Amino acid sequence: MDVPRAGIGRITAAVVAMAAILPYLTIKILWLTGDMVGVTAPSLMSSATMVGLNAMTFGMDLVGLLLALAFTMRWGMRLPAWLVLLPIWVGIGLLSQILVSLPVTLLLEGPGAFGEEFLAAWVYLAVYGGFSLQGLGLSVAFVLYARDRWPWIFVSGGRRTNVPFQRVVGRGSLLVTMVVGGANLYWALGGTAGLDPAVVAAKTTAGGVALAFSGAVAIGAALAYLHLLRGHAPWAVALSWLGSGSLFGWGLYKMIVIVTAGPLRANVPMVATDLVDLFSLLTGLVMGLAGAFLLIEKSGEGVQAAEDPLEGPQREGDRETADSGHR
């Protein structure tokens, strides 16, 4: 099979992503090797938990670098679909929140929004600015990659799904995301029910914007998934993909922070937010799996069953190789 070369747009977007990833990897290498550059509270990085989290996030960004490289190469088109889709689903889900929240926060409060309690302000700007460029570059490169590899995804139409399981998942996901997303939107807009006073006092503009984005995209993803059950639409695939990835990615990250009980977690009761994060993780996982099955089902629309391999299309009994089959 002739594998198309990556176009200039895909290559440019991937190169931007790779360039944005390298500073973050450099900072992580320095921290992991004992150089606390930009760290205003060195004791923060000395615990085994923080070393483990730094190693984990270093590995995640290294995967992003390899994905960006794959988007520029012909061999990237031959990678197993799951090896591309799983990490980019989680990655874009994580990075999209930062891509939205960083510019809004800078617009509202400027660089002063990032305090220097643990890290120097330039570290926040370098890291989160890099994340924003990574999110933009990887998203554009992946869309162009997917257009070349799975062009049918970008064509509207298709039949209504008849699988009861998909409908149950869609309605159940909408119900849960209304609660989870609604809670995040409520807290983003200043609500305090379910929050410890210390958490309320520590709320920031960046955190509020992130919560608002998380809540909106969660509900939007469930609505988009329900739309896909009625017919295929590229915008619905994109929104469902983005929202489920954000729910799963951030839910998983926050669960890791909770379980490890490291310095990134506030030392106060956070039952309500912990439950929201847990159900975000589970709902994102279910929506991601159901969405994958739905796309597999839709990818087979219009494919005809093969004829008997030794029978003609009109079943003329000549036992010759059939003239038609899968299209």
C-alpha contacts under 8 A as a table, 3 or more apart, distances in Angstrom:
res1	aa1	res2	aa2	distance
3	V	74	R	6.41
3	V	77	M	7.00
4	P	74	R	7.12
4	P	148	D	7.46
5	R	73	M	7.35
5	R	74	R	6.13
6	A	10	R	6.05
6	A	11	I	6.38
6	A	71	F	7.39
6	A	72	T	5.60
6	A	73	M	6.74
6	A	74	R	7.27
6	A	145	Y	7.64
7	G	10	R	5.42
7	G	11	I	6.29
8	I	11	I	5.12
8	I	12	T	5.94
9	G	12	T	5.18
9	G	13	A	6.18
9	G	141	A	7.52
9	G	144	L	7.73
10	R	13	A	5.29
10	R	14	A	6.15
10	R	71	F	7.10
10	R	72	T	6.72
10	R	140	V	7.09
10	R	141	A	4.69
10	R	142	F	7.80
10	R	144	L	5.84
10	R	145	Y	6.96
11	I	14	A	5.16
11	I	15	V	6.07
11	I	71	F	7.32
11	I	72	T	5.24
11	I	141	A	7.20
12	T	15	V	5.15
12	T	16	V	6.24
13	A	16	V	5.16
13	A	17	A	6.33
13	A	136	L	7.84
13	A	137	G	4.52
13	A	138	L	6.74
13	A	140	V	6.06
13	A	141	A	5.21
14	A	17	A	5.02
14	A	18	M	6.20
14	A	68	A	4.93
14	A	69	L	6.79
14	A	71	F	6.67
14	A	72	T	6.78
14	A	137	G	5.67
14	A	138	L	6.12
14	A	140	V	8.00
14	A	141	A	5.51
15	V	18	M	5.01
15	V	19	A	6.05
15	V	68	A	7.28
15	V	69	L	7.90
15	V	137	G	7.67
16	V	19	A	5.15
16	V	20	A	6.19
16	V	133	L	7.06
16	V	134	Q	7.25
16	V	137	G	5.65
17	A	20	A	5.13
17	A	21	I	6.21
17	A	65	L	7.54
17	A	68	A	6.64
17	A	133	L	6.18
17	A	134	Q	4.40
17	A	135	G	7.42
17	A	136	L	7.45
17	A	137	G	4.59
17	A	138	L	5.82
18	M	21	I	5.07
18	M	22	L	6.42
18	M	65	L	5.59
18	M	68	A	6.36
18	M	69	L	7.61
18	M	134	Q	7.35
19	A	22	L	5.61
19	A	23	P	7.68
20	A	23	P	6.49
20	A	24	Y	7.54
20	A	130	G	4.83
20	A	131	F	7.18
20	A	133	L	5.97
20	A	134	Q	5.70
21	I	24	Y	5.52
21	I	25	L	6.38
21	I	61	D	6.73
21	I	64	G	7.79
21	I	65	L	6.63
21	I	130	G	6.44
21	I	131	F	7.51
21	I	134	Q	6.48
22	L	25	L	5.13
22	L	26	T	6.14
23	P	26	T	5.01
23	P	27	I	6.26
23	P	126	A	7.72
23	P	127	V	7.78
23	P	130	G	7.58
24	Y	27	I	5.18
24	Y	28	K	6.24
24	Y	61	D	7.96
24	Y	126	A	7.74
24	Y	127	V	5.98
24	Y	130	G	7.13
25	L	28	K	5.11
25	L	29	I	6.13
25	L	58	F	6.13
25	L	61	D	7.07
25	L	62	L	7.43
26	T	29	I	5.15
26	T	30	L	6.29
27	I	30	L	5.14
27	I	31	W	6.25
27	I	37	V	7.61
28	K	31	W	5.06
28	K	32	L	6.01
28	K	54	N	6.55
28	K	55	A	7.70
28	K	58	F	6.20
29	I	32	L	5.12
29	I	33	T	6.09
29	I	58	F	7.89
30	L	33	T	5.22
30	L	34	G	6.31
30	L	35	D	4.95
30	L	36	M	6.89
30	L	37	V	7.23
31	W	34	G	5.22
31	W	35	D	5.12
31	W	36	M	5.35
31	W	37	V	7.20
31	W	45	M	7.66
31	W	54	N	7.97
32	L	35	D	7.43
32	L	51	V	6.67
32	L	54	N	7.17
32	L	55	A	7.31
36	M	39	V	5.36
36	M	42	P	6.42
36	M	45	M	7.95
38	G	119	L	5.79
38	G	120	A	5.17
38	G	122	W	7.61
38	G	123	V	6.02
39	V	42	P	5.83
39	V	118	F	6.11
39	V	119	L	4.55
39	V	120	A	6.18
40	T	116	E	6.84
40	T	117	E	6.70
40	T	118	F	5.02
40	T	119	L	5.07
40	T	120	A	6.23
41	A	44	L	5.66
41	A	45	M	7.80
41	A	117	E	7.23
41	A	118	F	4.95
41	A	119	L	7.02
42	P	45	M	5.64
42	P	46	S	6.80
43	S	46	S	5.18
43	S	47	S	7.37
44	L	47	S	6.74
44	L	50	M	7.26
44	L	118	F	7.38
44	L	263	P	6.89
45	M	50	M	5.48
45	M	51	V	6.53
46	S	50	M	6.88
46	S	51	V	6.97
47	S	50	M	5.44
47	S	51	V	6.39
48	A	51	V	5.05
48	A	52	G	6.10
49	T	52	G	5.12
49	T	53	L	6.18
49	T	260	T	6.58
49	T	262	G	5.73
50	M	53	L	4.93
50	M	54	N	5.94
50	M	262	G	6.92
50	M	263	P	7.67
51	V	54	N	5.14
51	V	55	A	6.13
52	G	55	A	5.08
52	G	56	M	6.11
53	L	56	M	4.96
53	L	57	T	6.15
54	N	57	T	5.24
54	N	58	F	6.00
55	A	58	F	5.03
55	A	59	G	6.21
56	M	59	G	5.14
56	M	60	M	6.28
57	T	60	M	4.90
57	T	61	D	6.22
58	F	61	D	5.32
58	F	62	L	6.16
59	G	62	L	4.96
59	G	63	V	6.29
60	M	63	V	5.20
60	M	64	G	6.46
61	D	64	G	4.82
61	D	65	L	6.26
62	L	65	L	4.99
62	L	66	L	6.37
63	V	66	L	5.10
63	V	67	L	6.15
63	V	87	P	7.63
64	G	67	L	5.04
64	G	68	A	6.16
64	G	87	P	7.81
64	G	88	I	7.71
64	G	91	G	7.45
65	L	68	A	5.18
65	L	69	L	6.30
66	L	69	L	5.04
66	L	70	A	6.13
67	L	70	A	4.91
67	L	71	F	6.27
67	L	84	V	7.22
67	L	88	I	7.80
68	A	71	F	5.20
68	A	72	T	6.93
68	A	138	L	6.47
68	A	141	A	7.46
69	L	72	T	5.44
69	L	73	M	6.73
70	A	73	M	5.25
70	A	74	R	7.70
70	A	75	W	6.95
70	A	76	G	4.31
70	A	77	M	7.72
71	F	76	G	5.78
71	F	77	M	7.60
71	F	141	A	6.54
71	F	142	F	6.98
71	F	145	Y	6.25
72	T	76	G	7.25
73	M	76	G	5.32
73	M	77	M	7.42
74	R	77	M	5.52
74	R	78	R	7.28
75	W	78	R	5.24
75	W	79	L	6.73
76	G	79	L	5.40
77	M	145	Y	7.89
77	M	149	R	6.75
79	L	83	L	6.71
79	L	84	V	7.06
80	P	83	L	5.40
80	P	84	V	6.91
81	A	84	V	5.41
81	A	85	L	6.00
82	W	85	L	5.00
82	W	86	L	5.61
83	L	86	L	6.11
83	L	87	P	7.08
84	V	87	P	6.19
84	V	88	I	6.27
85	L	88	I	5.31
85	L	89	W	5.74
86	L	89	W	5.22
86	L	90	V	6.44
87	P	90	V	5.24
87	P	91	G	5.81
88	I	91	G	4.81
88	I	92	I	5.79
89	W	92	I	5.60
89	W	93	G	6.10
89	W	241	W	6.99
89	W	242	L	7.40
89	W	245	G	5.32
90	V	93	G	5.05
90	V	94	L	6.23
90	V	245	G	5.06
90	V	246	S	6.94
90	V	248	F	7.10
90	V	249	G	5.18
91	G	94	L	5.22
91	G	95	L	6.06
91	G	135	G	7.87
91	G	245	G	7.73
91	G	249	G	7.42
92	I	95	L	5.05
92	I	96	S	5.63
92	I	135	G	6.08
92	I	138	L	7.52
92	I	139	S	6.71
92	I	242	L	6.95
92	I	245	G	7.03
92	I	246	S	7.48
93	G	96	S	5.62
93	G	97	Q	7.16
93	G	242	L	5.54
93	G	243	G	6.87
93	G	244	S	7.41
93	G	245	G	4.26
93	G	246	S	3.68
93	G	247	L	7.33
93	G	248	F	7.73
93	G	249	G	6.03
93	G	250	W	7.66
94	L	97	Q	6.06
94	L	98	I	7.32
94	L	245	G	7.33
94	L	246	S	5.54
94	L	249	G	5.66
94	L	250	W	6.14
95	L	98	I	5.26
95	L	99	L	6.06
95	L	131	F	6.21
95	L	132	S	6.65
95	L	134	Q	7.43
95	L	135	G	5.03
96	S	99	L	4.87
96	S	100	V	6.30
96	S	132	S	7.59
96	S	135	G	6.00
96	S	242	L	7.90
96	S	246	S	7.65
97	Q	100	V	5.39
97	Q	101	S	6.02
97	Q	210	A	6.05
97	Q	213	F	6.55
97	Q	214	S	7.09
97	Q	246	S	7.54
98	I	101	S	5.03
98	I	102	L	5.63
98	I	128	Y	6.92
98	I	131	F	6.85
98	I	132	S	6.08
98	I	210	A	7.35
99	L	102	L	5.97
99	L	103	P	7.26
99	L	131	F	7.09
99	L	132	S	4.35
99	L	133	L	7.61
99	L	135	G	6.43
99	L	136	L	7.39
100	V	103	P	6.31
100	V	104	V	6.66
100	V	132	S	8.00
100	V	210	A	7.82
100	V	213	F	7.63
101	S	104	V	5.29
101	S	105	T	5.96
101	S	206	A	6.08
101	S	209	V	5.45
101	S	210	A	5.56
101	S	213	F	7.71
102	L	105	T	5.19
102	L	106	L	6.17
102	L	128	Y	7.09
102	L	129	G	7.52
102	L	132	S	7.58
102	L	206	A	6.98
103	P	106	L	5.05
103	P	107	L	5.97
104	V	107	L	5.05
104	V	108	L	6.20
104	V	206	A	7.95
104	V	209	V	7.46
105	T	108	L	5.18
105	T	109	E	5.90
105	T	110	G	6.90
105	T	113	A	7.14
105	T	205	T	6.19
105	T	206	A	5.40
105	T	209	V	7.38
106	L	109	E	5.33
106	L	110	G	4.13
106	L	111	P	5.94
106	L	113	A	7.15
107	L	110	G	5.80
109	E	112	G	6.44
109	E	113	A	5.52
109	E	205	T	7.92
110	G	113	A	6.00
111	P	114	F	6.07
111	P	121	A	7.46
111	P	125	L	7.79
112	G	115	G	6.56
112	G	121	A	7.87
113	A	204	T	7.95
113	A	205	T	7.52
113	A	206	A	7.71
114	F	121	A	5.77
114	F	124	Y	6.74
115	G	118	F	7.99
115	G	119	L	7.67
115	G	120	A	7.50
115	G	121	A	6.27
116	E	119	L	5.08
116	E	120	A	4.91
116	E	121	A	5.78
117	E	120	A	7.82
119	L	123	V	6.40
119	L	124	Y	7.15
120	A	123	V	5.44
120	A	124	Y	6.97
121	A	124	Y	5.30
121	A	125	L	6.43
122	W	125	L	5.05
122	W	126	A	5.92
123	V	126	A	5.03
123	V	127	V	5.85
124	Y	127	V	5.25
124	Y	128	Y	5.77
124	Y	129	G	7.78
125	L	128	Y	5.40
125	L	129	G	5.32
125	L	130	G	7.91
126	A	129	G	5.21
126	A	130	G	5.84
127	V	130	G	5.11
127	V	131	F	6.18
128	Y	131	F	4.78
128	Y	132	S	6.15
129	G	132	S	5.11
129	G	133	L	6.43
130	G	133	L	5.19
130	G	134	Q	6.02
131	F	134	Q	4.92
131	F	135	G	6.03
132	S	135	G	5.12
132	S	136	L	6.23
133	L	136	L	5.06
133	L	137	G	5.90
134	Q	137	G	5.16
134	Q	138	L	5.79
135	G	138	L	5.39
135	G	139	S	5.88
136	L	139	S	5.26
136	L	140	V	6.24
137	G	140	V	5.39
137	G	141	A	6.03
138	L	141	A	5.09
138	L	142	F	5.83
139	S	142	F	5.20
139	S	143	V	6.16
140	V	143	V	5.22
140	V	144	L	6.33
141	A	144	L	5.30
141	A	145	Y	6.04
142	F	145	Y	4.84
142	F	146	A	5.89
143	V	146	A	5.11
143	V	147	R	6.09
144	L	147	R	5.04
144	L	148	D	6.48
145	Y	148	D	5.36
145	Y	149	R	6.22
146	A	149	R	4.98
146	A	150	W	5.29
146	A	151	P	6.87
147	R	150	W	5.54
147	R	151	P	4.67
147	R	153	I	7.51
147	R	154	F	6.91
148	D	151	P	5.82
150	W	153	I	6.02
151	P	154	F	5.73
151	P	155	V	7.37
152	W	155	V	5.35
152	W	299	S	7.31
153	I	156	S	7.83
153	I	233	A	7.97
153	I	234	P	6.30
153	I	237	V	7.95
154	F	233	A	7.46
154	F	234	P	5.19
155	V	232	H	7.62
155	V	233	A	6.96
155	V	234	P	6.71
156	S	231	G	7.73
156	S	232	H	5.27
156	S	233	A	4.59
156	S	234	P	6.39
157	G	231	G	5.66
157	G	232	H	4.98
157	G	233	A	6.55
158	G	231	G	5.23
158	G	232	H	5.48
158	G	298	K	7.45
158	G	301	E	7.39
159	R	230	R	6.98
159	R	231	G	5.46
159	R	232	H	7.61
160	R	229	L	5.73
160	R	230	R	4.40
160	R	231	G	5.22
161	T	166	Q	7.84
161	T	229	L	5.28
161	T	230	R	6.49
161	T	231	G	7.58
163	V	166	Q	5.58
163	V	167	R	6.90
164	P	167	R	5.19
164	P	168	V	6.25
165	F	168	V	5.11
165	F	169	V	6.16
166	Q	169	V	5.13
166	Q	170	G	6.08
166	Q	229	L	7.48
166	Q	290	A	6.69
166	Q	294	L	7.53
167	R	170	G	5.01
167	R	171	R	6.21
167	R	226	L	7.52
167	R	229	L	7.18
168	V	171	R	5.36
168	V	172	G	5.91
169	V	172	G	5.07
169	V	173	S	5.78
169	V	286	V	7.70
169	V	287	M	7.31
169	V	290	A	7.26
170	G	173	S	5.18
170	G	174	L	6.26
170	G	222	A	6.55
170	G	225	Y	6.26
170	G	226	L	5.46
170	G	287	M	7.85
171	R	174	L	5.15
171	R	175	L	6.32
171	R	226	L	7.37
172	G	175	L	5.12
172	G	176	V	6.30
173	S	176	V	5.19
173	S	177	T	5.91
173	S	222	A	5.87
173	S	283	T	6.49
173	S	287	M	7.06
174	L	177	T	5.17
174	L	178	M	5.98
174	L	219	I	6.66
174	L	222	A	4.95
174	L	223	L	6.68
175	L	178	M	5.30
175	L	179	V	6.73
176	V	179	V	5.25
176	V	180	V	6.10
176	V	279	F	7.79
176	V	283	T	7.34
177	T	180	V	4.83
177	T	181	G	5.16
177	T	182	G	7.41
177	T	215	G	7.94
177	T	218	A	5.78
177	T	219	I	5.32
177	T	222	A	6.98
177	T	280	S	7.78
177	T	283	T	7.66
178	M	181	G	5.31
178	M	182	G	5.37
178	M	219	I	5.93
179	V	182	G	5.05
179	V	183	A	6.04
180	V	183	A	5.25
180	V	184	N	6.44
180	V	215	G	7.00
180	V	218	A	7.89
180	V	276	V	5.65
180	V	279	F	7.25
180	V	280	S	6.76
181	G	184	N	5.14
181	G	185	L	6.15
181	G	214	S	6.80
181	G	215	G	3.63
181	G	216	A	6.33
181	G	217	V	7.91
181	G	218	A	5.72
181	G	219	I	5.99
182	G	185	L	5.09
182	G	186	Y	6.01
182	G	215	G	6.13
183	A	186	Y	5.02
183	A	187	W	6.24
183	A	215	G	7.40
183	A	276	V	7.69
184	N	187	W	5.22
184	N	188	A	6.00
184	N	211	L	5.22
184	N	212	A	6.26
184	N	214	S	6.92
184	N	215	G	5.08
185	L	188	A	4.92
185	L	189	L	6.15
185	L	211	L	6.32
185	L	212	A	4.96
185	L	214	S	7.97
185	L	215	G	5.31
185	L	216	A	7.24
186	Y	189	L	5.31
186	Y	190	G	6.64
186	Y	191	G	5.26
187	W	190	G	5.24
187	W	191	G	4.50
187	W	192	T	6.28
187	W	208	G	7.41
187	W	211	L	7.31
188	A	191	G	7.04
188	A	207	G	7.75
188	A	208	G	4.45
188	A	209	V	6.69
188	A	210	A	7.99
188	A	211	L	5.42
188	A	212	A	5.34
189	L	208	G	7.31
189	L	212	A	7.72
192	T	195	L	5.46
192	T	200	V	6.68
194	G	270	M	7.90
194	G	271	V	7.67
194	G	272	A	5.49
194	G	273	T	7.71
195	L	199	V	6.28
195	L	200	V	6.50
195	L	270	M	6.68
195	L	272	A	7.02
195	L	273	T	7.61
196	D	199	V	5.24
196	D	200	V	6.44
196	D	268	V	6.97
196	D	269	P	6.58
196	D	270	M	6.81
197	P	200	V	5.00
197	P	201	A	6.15
198	A	201	A	5.11
198	A	202	A	6.25
198	A	268	V	7.37
199	V	202	A	5.10
199	V	203	K	6.35
199	V	266	A	7.67
199	V	268	V	7.84
200	V	203	K	5.38
203	K	207	G	6.46
203	K	208	G	7.18
204	T	207	G	5.12
204	T	208	G	6.21
205	T	208	G	5.04
205	T	209	V	6.19
206	A	209	V	5.25
206	A	210	A	6.16
207	G	210	A	5.08
207	G	211	L	6.16
208	G	211	L	5.11
208	G	212	A	6.19
209	V	212	A	5.07
209	V	213	F	6.16
210	A	213	F	5.16
210	A	214	S	6.05
211	L	214	S	5.01
211	L	215	G	6.09
212	A	215	G	5.23
212	A	216	A	6.12
213	F	216	A	5.24
213	F	217	V	5.96
214	S	217	V	5.43
214	S	218	A	6.05
214	S	243	G	7.94
214	S	246	S	7.22
214	S	247	L	7.43
215	G	218	A	5.29
215	G	219	I	6.51
216	A	219	I	5.50
216	A	220	G	6.09
217	V	220	G	4.87
217	V	221	A	5.89
217	V	239	L	7.54
217	V	242	L	7.49
217	V	243	G	5.02
217	V	246	S	7.96
218	A	221	A	5.21
218	A	222	A	6.60
218	A	243	G	5.04
218	A	244	S	6.91
218	A	246	S	7.75
218	A	247	L	6.67
219	I	222	A	5.35
219	I	223	L	6.41
219	I	243	G	7.89
220	G	223	L	5.16
220	G	224	A	6.06
220	G	239	L	6.77
220	G	240	S	7.30
220	G	243	G	7.03
221	A	224	A	5.02
221	A	225	Y	6.11
221	A	236	A	7.87
221	A	239	L	5.34
221	A	240	S	4.03
221	A	241	W	7.22
221	A	242	L	7.18
221	A	243	G	4.75
221	A	244	S	6.42
222	A	225	Y	5.07
222	A	226	L	6.37
222	A	240	S	6.59
222	A	243	G	7.90
223	L	226	L	5.18
223	L	227	H	6.35
223	L	240	S	7.96
224	A	227	H	4.97
224	A	228	L	6.36
224	A	236	A	4.66
224	A	237	V	7.16
224	A	239	L	6.24
224	A	240	S	5.44
225	Y	228	L	5.07
225	Y	229	L	6.66
225	Y	236	A	6.66
225	Y	237	V	7.48
225	Y	240	S	5.63
225	Y	291	G	7.43
226	L	229	L	5.25
226	L	230	R	7.08
227	H	230	R	5.38
227	H	231	G	6.61
227	H	232	H	7.77
227	H	236	A	6.77
228	L	231	G	5.04
228	L	232	H	5.20
228	L	233	A	6.68
228	L	236	A	6.40
228	L	237	V	7.32
229	L	232	H	7.59
232	H	236	A	7.60
232	H	237	V	7.85
232	H	298	K	7.93
233	A	236	A	5.36
233	A	237	V	6.48
234	P	237	V	5.09
234	P	238	A	6.26
235	W	238	A	5.10
235	W	239	L	6.19
236	A	239	L	5.20
236	A	240	S	5.90
237	V	240	S	5.28
237	V	241	W	5.86
238	A	241	W	5.10
238	A	242	L	6.01
239	L	242	L	5.06
239	L	243	G	5.96
240	S	243	G	5.28
240	S	244	S	5.97
240	S	291	G	7.87
241	W	244	S	5.51
241	W	245	G	6.00
241	W	288	G	7.29
241	W	291	G	7.88
242	L	245	G	5.27
242	L	246	S	6.08
243	G	246	S	5.09
243	G	247	L	6.13
243	G	284	G	7.69
244	S	247	L	5.09
244	S	248	F	6.09
244	S	283	T	7.56
244	S	284	G	4.41
244	S	285	L	7.19
244	S	287	M	5.95
244	S	288	G	5.82
245	G	248	F	5.18
245	G	249	G	5.72
245	G	284	G	6.31
245	G	288	G	7.12
246	S	249	G	5.18
246	S	250	W	5.84
246	S	251	G	7.87
246	S	284	G	7.42
247	L	250	W	5.74
247	L	251	G	5.71
247	L	280	S	4.99
247	L	281	L	5.73
247	L	283	T	7.13
247	L	284	G	4.79
248	F	251	G	5.09
248	F	252	L	5.88
248	F	280	S	6.28
248	F	281	L	4.35
248	F	282	L	6.99
248	F	283	T	7.28
248	F	284	G	4.34
248	F	285	L	5.73
249	G	252	L	5.27
249	G	253	Y	6.20
249	G	281	L	7.19
250	W	253	Y	5.00
250	W	254	K	6.04
250	W	277	D	7.76
250	W	280	S	7.97
250	W	281	L	7.35
251	G	254	K	5.29
251	G	255	M	6.10
251	G	277	D	4.89
251	G	278	L	6.15
251	G	279	F	7.74
251	G	280	S	5.36
251	G	281	L	4.22
251	G	282	L	7.99
252	L	255	M	5.08
252	L	256	I	6.25
252	L	277	D	7.96
252	L	278	L	7.93
252	L	281	L	5.69
253	Y	256	I	5.19
253	Y	257	V	6.41
254	K	257	V	4.97
254	K	258	I	6.12
254	K	277	D	6.69
255	M	258	I	4.94
255	M	259	V	6.06
255	M	274	D	7.83
255	M	277	D	7.03
255	M	278	L	6.85
256	I	259	V	5.18
256	I	260	T	6.03
257	V	260	T	5.35
257	V	261	A	6.03
257	V	262	G	6.51
257	V	264	L	6.85
257	V	265	R	6.48
258	I	261	A	5.21
258	I	262	G	7.67
258	I	265	R	6.68
258	I	274	D	7.92
261	A	264	L	7.79
261	A	265	R	6.28
262	G	265	R	5.93
263	P	266	A	7.33
270	M	273	T	5.58
270	M	274	D	5.95
271	V	274	D	5.09
271	V	275	L	6.15
272	A	275	L	5.28
272	A	276	V	6.34
273	T	276	V	4.99
273	T	277	D	6.12
274	D	277	D	5.08
274	D	278	L	6.13
275	L	278	L	5.02
275	L	279	F	6.17
276	V	279	F	5.31
276	V	280	S	5.99
277	D	280	S	4.95
277	D	281	L	6.25
278	L	281	L	5.21
278	L	282	L	6.39
279	F	282	L	5.03
279	F	283	T	5.80
280	S	283	T	5.23
280	S	284	G	5.90
281	L	284	G	5.28
281	L	285	L	6.19
282	L	285	L	5.13
282	L	286	V	6.24
283	T	286	V	5.16
283	T	287	M	6.01
284	G	287	M	5.14
284	G	288	G	5.90
285	L	288	G	5.10
285	L	289	L	6.21
286	V	289	L	5.27
286	V	290	A	6.02
287	M	290	A	5.10
287	M	291	G	5.78
288	G	291	G	5.09
288	G	292	A	6.15
289	L	292	A	5.10
289	L	293	F	6.36
290	A	293	F	5.15
290	A	294	L	6.11
291	G	294	L	4.94
291	G	295	L	6.16
292	A	295	L	5.21
292	A	296	I	6.22
293	F	296	I	5.04
293	F	297	E	6.18
294	L	297	E	5.04
294	L	298	K	6.18
295	L	298	K	4.95
295	L	299	S	5.92
296	I	299	S	5.09
296	I	300	G	6.74
297	E	300	G	5.58
297	E	301	E	7.09
298	K	301	E	5.28
300	G	303	V	5.53
302	G	327	R	7.91
303	V	326	H	5.90
303	V	327	R	5.72
304	Q	325	G	6.68
304	Q	326	H	5.40
304	Q	327	R	6.52
305	A	325	G	6.50
305	A	326	H	6.20
306	A	309	P	7.51
306	A	324	S	7.23
306	A	325	G	4.16
306	A	326	H	5.54
307	E	311	E	6.78
307	E	312	G	7.45
307	E	313	P	6.61
307	E	322	A	6.36
307	E	324	S	6.85
307	E	325	G	5.68
308	D	311	E	5.07
308	D	312	G	7.61
308	D	322	A	6.82
309	P	321	T	5.63
309	P	322	A	5.65
310	L	319	R	4.78
310	L	320	E	4.98
310	L	321	T	4.38
310	L	322	A	5.83
311	E	315	R	5.79
311	E	316	E	7.29
311	E	317	G	6.42
311	E	318	D	6.60
311	E	319	R	4.80
311	E	320	E	5.42
311	E	321	T	5.63
311	E	322	A	4.92
312	G	315	R	5.07
312	G	316	E	6.13
312	G	317	G	7.24
312	G	318	D	7.03
312	G	319	R	7.05
312	G	320	E	6.17
312	G	321	T	6.24
312	G	322	A	4.07
312	G	323	D	5.96
312	G	324	S	7.84
313	P	316	E	7.67
313	P	322	A	5.72
313	P	323	D	6.02
313	P	324	S	6.26
315	R	318	D	7.78
322	A	325	G	7.31
324	S	327	R	7.98
